[in-house]
Amino acid sequence: MLVSLLTSLKESTTLNNLSKALETFSLIIHQPHNRSLSSSDLLLQSLASLFVFCSQANATSQGKQLHGYVISSGFETSPVLVPKLVTFYSASNLLNDALLVTETSNILHPLPWNLVISGYVRAGLRKDGLSVYRKMVCRGIIPDNFTYPSVLKACGEEFDMNFGREVHESIVKAGLEWNLFVHNALVFMYSKCGDLNVARKLFDEMPVRDCVSWNSIISGYASKSMSREAFELFDRMRDENVQVNIITWNTVAGCYLKTGGYLQVLNLISQLRISGADWDPVAVINGLGACSHIGVLNTGKEIHGLAIRTCCHAYDNVKNALITMYSRCKDLKHARVVFNLVENKSVITWNSIISGFAHWDDSEEATFLFREMLISKIEPDYVTIASILPVCARVANLQHGKEFHCYIIKHEEFKDYLLLYNSLIDMYARSGKILLAKRLFDYLTKRDEVTYTSLIAGYGIQGEGQMAVDLFEEMIQSNIKPDHVTMVAVLSACSHSALVDQGQALFKKMYSVYDINPRLEHFSCMVDLYGRAGLLGKAKGIISTMPYDPTPAMWATIIGACRIHGNKELGEFAAEKLLEMRPRNSGYYVLMANLYADYGCWEKLAEVRILMRESGVNKVPGCAWLDVGSGFTEFLAADTKNIKAVEMYNLLDGLSKQLKEAGYVMSYDKDELMGGIA
């Protein structure tokens, strides 16, 4: 009878029939002579199999009832049942109960302690796991190779290298047989804690390595931005024909993404497809991120298709990455479609679509979306505001900028975000409200190089070059180190205010004092500075000696300066250089035509017209954005189609009359000479 009941119990657990298994067990313990049976190995094995079943079926209530029977029967310290009980409570996320069972069992074997430590670490309660390890050691229980991986993982995740070193010393002293899992855990711990010298030494000493070994050391280098070492190991890993898993692919792709290697990311994505490896959301996000940065829409669409086929598109972070990719590739229509498909839009989703429209200077749509976000009861964060404020600055949309300023002031949580106040200063400065920008600057108790740069640039735009230079000196006195953007701002300010000596001095100090290597844009500022001041020889000297190829804008600057200061020879030389570059900007051709017309070089003028026609370059009509109260409207030169054209022309006539009465004499350009091409 007993044998048939045990067979029935085994069949019930095999068939996942919990109720039948418990019913059978009840019959077993109520068999005659159950006292002798209760101490038998058969009964213990039956209980063990039931606890395993309860763990797998998440049958917490039934498992606790069985535990009650175990205690009442005096089996609570059984070496057979204790590990099963610990596993059951760990699986039910009742880790304190699992620990209690272990502590009261008085079993000297490390197995139940290993299970508890592992349970705590898996649940993210790493400090509790380390505490259990300390209790285990204090009780004289000797850890084994199954103990250390969980403990070392906890040390790594908690960045507790001191305790990790203690554990490492314990491993060495124990003299345990070499174990791959323990060694992998050591490499992981040291890599995670930033001691890559030790991690690499341990890695190089390993007689056997698996993909976890490689991923641990590569991830360590990637986390410390040591990309060269990470890439070298990745290449070596593949040279040794080690199976590369998706984690390693993602780690290396993420490293390339951080260092601007966007084409390398896409190359890795292509190799991943060819290898037939399973994709995950991180791989998709890496690929979409690369497409966003270099604007390759078709590749982005291919990755979108792969995401759909692998069901990765269902993840919200993938949808957010898709919105960003389509937005940055200027496919705002599809960005909006993906956005509309997201049911539960998070603040990150809203930020993705708002920053997309802001990136392309569509302040009206970005502001509309911001209002929609508020209506949907999603609270904006500092990223939302930081993404939309710059577009208000770029298009000088002062009204929207003021609204956001009010919003920032009303929300206390934004007061410590200097990024937002820097954006506000930039917005006011670009909009010509330099006094408001300065007032906000003075209000701040904390400033950085961006704060100063924004106001310096604002002074430069307003022609207040000396104010810009004085503010730059104040920045230096405040021990705030300028960056290359700051230098562009202050050099440009000197250029617009004819501060040649100060501009020269600042340019010389860039490398010798501020440790900034001059970039192309800094040389451009110097060309403009000398050109405006009539020092055309020095302007040409900058172009001739700088370690960069001159841009069309540089030669155009020389041409404009030559027209003003009457240097025909250099002007024609610069025009020849500009013609060789065949630029696509119609303004350059107009500038050259005006130069040749000034000096009566009609053959050269005809050559410019022919080249412009052959290159398919059309003169773009002048365009202005006018604030009409309810928003901005575009107005083109000679525009008759604008619905407000009559009102605008009347306003322009009035302004022209006031200018003439004030004594202003208009200087007519020779653009009409290009009329046959426009």
C-alpha positions, 0 to 999 in steps of 0.5 A, spaced: 500 500 500 505 504 501 509 503 495 503 504 491 502 511 495 509 513 494 508 511 486 502 515 486 505 521 489 511 521 484 506 521 478 502 527 481 508 531 482 510 529 475 504 531 472 504 538 476 497 536 480 498 539 486 492 537 490 492 530 488 499 530 490 497 533 497 491 528 498 496 522 497 501 525 502 495 525 507 494 518 506 501 516 507 502 520 513 495 517 516 497 510 514 498 505 520 505 504 523 506 512 521 511 513 527 516 508 524 514 511 517 515 518 519 522 517 521 524 513 514 527 516 508 521 515 504 517 520 508 523 525 507 524 524 500 516 525 499 516 531 503 522 534 499 519 532 492 513 536 495 517 542 497 520 542 490 513 542 487 511 548 491 517 552 489 515 551 482 508 552 482 509 558 487 504 554 492 506 558 498 500 557 502 501 549 501 508 549 502 507 553 509 502 548 511 507 542 509 513 546 513 508 546 519 508 538 519 515 538 518 516 542 525 511 538 528 514 531 526 521 534 528 524 534 521 526 541 521 533 540 522 533 534 517 539 535 512 535 533 506 529 538 508 533 544 510 535 546 503 528 544 500 525 549 505 530 554 504 529 554 496 522 554 497 522 560 501 527 564 497 522 562 491 516 565 494 521 571 496 520 570 503 528 571 504 527 572 512 524 566 513 529 562 509 534 565 513 531 563 519 530 556 517 538 556 515 540 559 522 536 554 526 538 548 522 545 548 525 547 544 519 555 545 518 554 544 510 554 551 506 549 549 501 543 552 505 547 558 506 549 559 499 542 558 497 540 564 502 546 569 500 544 567 492 536 569 494 538 576 497 543 577 491 538 575 486 533 580 489 537 586 489 538 586 497 546 585 496 547 588 503 543 583 506 546 577 502 553 580 504 551 580 512 548 573 511 555 571 508 559 574 515 554 570 519 556 564 516 563 565 516 562 567 524 559 560 525 565 557 523 561 554 516 566 554 511 564 557 504 565 553 498 566 555 490 558 556 490 558 561 495 563 566 492 560 568 486 554 570 489 558 574 494 563 577 489 557 579 485 554 583 491 561 586 492 561 589 485 554 591 485 555 595 491 562 597 489 565 595 496 572 593 493 575 593 500 570 587 502 571 584 495 579 584 497 577 580 503 573 575 500 579 574 495 584 573 500 579 568 503 579 564 497 586 564 496 587 562 503 582 556 503 586 553 497 580 551 493 581 548 487 581 553 481 574 554 479 571 558 472 565 561 476 569 564 482 574 567 477 569 570 473 566 573 479 573 576 481 574 579 474 567 582 475 568 585 482 574 588 480 572 591 473 566 593 476 569 597 482 574 600 477 581 596 479 582 594 472 589 592 473 587 587 478 582 585 473 586 584 467 591 580 471 586 575 473 583 575 466 590 574 463 592 568 468 585 564 467 587 557 464 580 557 461 575 563 459 568 563 457 564 569 454 562 571 461 570 572 462 570 576 456 564 580 457 566 582 464 573 585 462 570 588 456 565 591 460 570 594 465 574 597 460 567 600 457 565 603 464 571 607 465 571 610 457 577 606 456 574 604 449 581 602 446 582 597 450 575 594 450 575 594 442 582 590 442 579 585 447 573 584 443 577 583 436 582 578 440 575 575 443 573 574 436 580 572 433 580 566 438 573 564 436 570 565 442 562 565 442 560 572 442 553 573 446 548 579 445 551 582 452 558 583 449 555 585 442 551 591 446 557 593 451 562 594 445 556 597 441 555 602 447 562 604 447 562 606 440 556 610 441 559 614 447 566 615 443 562 617 436 563 611 432 556 611 429 558 607 423 562 602 427 555 601 431 552 600 425 557 595 422 556 591 429 549 591 428 550 588 421 555 583 423 549 581 429 544 580 423 549 576 419 551 571 425 543 570 427 544 571 434 538 573 438 536 581 438 534 584 444 532 591 446 538 594 447 541 592 441 535 595 437 536 602 441 544 602 440 543 601 432 537 607 432 542 611 437 547 611 431 542 612 426 540 618 430 546 621 430 548 621 423 541 622 420 541 615 416 533 614 415 533 608 411 538 604 416 533 606 421 527 604 418 531 597 417 532 597 424 525 599 426 523 593 421 528 588 425 525 590 431 518 589 429 520 582 427 523 580 433 518 583 438 522 588 441 518 594 438 513 593 444 518 596 449 517 603 451 524 605 451 525 602 444 519 606 442 522 612 445 528 611 441 524 610 434 521 617 436 528 620 437 531 617 430 525 619 426 525 626 429 533 627 428 532 624 421 527 630 420 522 625 418 517 628 423 511 625 420 513 618 422 516 620 429 509 623 430 506 616 428 510 612 433 509 617 438 501 616 437 502 609 438 505 609 445 499 608 449 502 610 456 506 616 454 512 617 460 515 623 461 521 620 456 516 619 451 514 626 451 521 629 451 523 625 445 518 628 441 518 635 444 526 635 443 525 632 436 521 638 433 525 643 437 531 640 434 529 643 427 527 650 430 519 648 430 518 652 436 510 653 435 509 645 435 514 644 440 510 649 445 504 645 443 506 639 445 508 641 451 501 644 453 499 637 451 503 634 455 501 638 461 494 637 459 495 629 459 497 630 467 505 628 465 509 633 469 515 635 465 522 634 468 528 639 467 530 635 460 523 637 457 524 644 459 532 644 457 530 641 450 525 646 448 528 653 451 534 653 446 529 653 440 526 659 443 533 662 443 535 660 436 528 663 433 528 669 438 521 667 440 521 671 447 514 670 448 514 663 449 521 663 452 518 668 458 512 663 459 517 657 460 521 662 465 515 663 469 514 655 469 521 654 472 520 659 477 513 656 479 516 649 480 521 649 486 524 642 483 527 646 478 531 651 482 538 647 482 538 646 475 543 651 472 542 648 465 535 651 465 538 658 467 543 658 462 538 656 457 534 662 459 540 667 459 542 664 452 534 666 450 534 673 453 541 674 450 539 672 443 533 675 443 536 682 444 534 683 451 541 683 454 539 687 460 534 681 462 540 676 461 544 680 465 539 681 471 538 673 471 546 672 471 547 676 477 541 673 480 545 666 480 549 664 486 552 658 482 555 659 475 559 655 470 563 656 463 556 655 460 553 661 464 558 666 462 559 664 455 551 665 454 552 672 456 559 673 453 555 671 446 549 676 448 554 682 449 558 680 442 551 680 438 549 687 441 556 690 439 558 690 446 565 687 445 568 691 451 563 688 456 564 681 453 571 681 454 570 684 461 566 679 463 571 674 460 576 676 465 571 676 471 570 668 469 578 667 469 578 671 476 572 666 478 577 660 477 572 658 471 576 655 465 573 657 459 572 652 453 572 652 446 565 655 445 567 660 450 573 662 446 569 663 440 564 667 443 569 672 446 573 672 439 567 673 435 565 679 440 572 682 439 571 682 432 564 685 432 567 691 436 573 692 432 577 690 439 583 687 435 589 688 440 584 684 445 582 679 440 589 677 438 591 677 445 586 672 447 587 668 441 595 667 443 593 665 450 588 660 448 594 654 448 599 657 452 594 659 458 588 656 457 590 649 454 585 650 448 588 647 441 585 652 436 579 649 432 577 651 425 572 656 428 577 660 432 581 661 426 575 663 422 573 668 428 581 671 427 580 672 419 573 676 421 577 680 426 582 682 421 578 683 415 573 687 419 579 692 421 582 692 414 588 688 416 587 684 410 594 681 410 593 678 417 587 675 415 590 672 409 596 670 413 591 666 418 588 662 412 595 660 409 598 658 416 592 655 420 593 647 420 586 646 417 583 647 410 579 654 409 572 654 408 568 657 403 565 662 409 572 664 410 574 666 403 567 669 403 569 673 409 575 676 405 571 678 399 567 682 403 572 685 407 576 687 400 570 690 398 569 694 404 577 696 404 578 696 397 583 691 396 582 688 389 588 684 388 586 680 394 579 680 393 579 677 386 584 672 389 579 670 394 574 669 389 578 665 385 579 660 391 571 660 392 570 659 385 574 652 386 570 650 391 563 650 387 559 652 394 552 651 394 550 657 398 547 662 393 550 668 397 557 666 396 555 667 388 552 674 389 558 676 393 563 674 388 558 677 383 558 684 387 565 684 387 567 683 380 561 688 378 565 693 383 571 693 379 568 692 372 570 685 371 564 683 367 567 677 364 569 674 371 561 676 373 559 672 367 563 666 369 560 666 376 553 666 373 555 660 368 558 656 374 552 658 378 547 655 373 551 649 371 551 647 379 544 648 379 544 653 385 538 658 385 539 665 389 534 664 395 530 670 396 531 673 403 526 671 408 524 674 415 520 671 421 515 676 423 512 676 430 504 677 429 502 676 436 499 669 435 505 666 433 511 667 427 509 668 420 514 667 414 515 673 409 519 673 403 523 678 399 518 681 394 512 676 397 505 677 394 502 671 396 502 672 404 495 673 407 498 679 411 502 682 405 499 688 404 499 690 412 507 688 412 508 692 406 505 698 409 509 697 415 515 697 411 513 703 408 512 707 414 519 704 417 523 706 410 520 713 411 522 714 418 529 711 416 530 717 411 527 722 416 533 720 421 538 721 415 539 714 414 542 712 406 540 706 404 546 702 400 543 698 394 547 691 393 548 689 386 544 683 387 540 685 380 546 683 376 544 676 378 537 677 376 537 672 370 539 666 375 534 668 381 
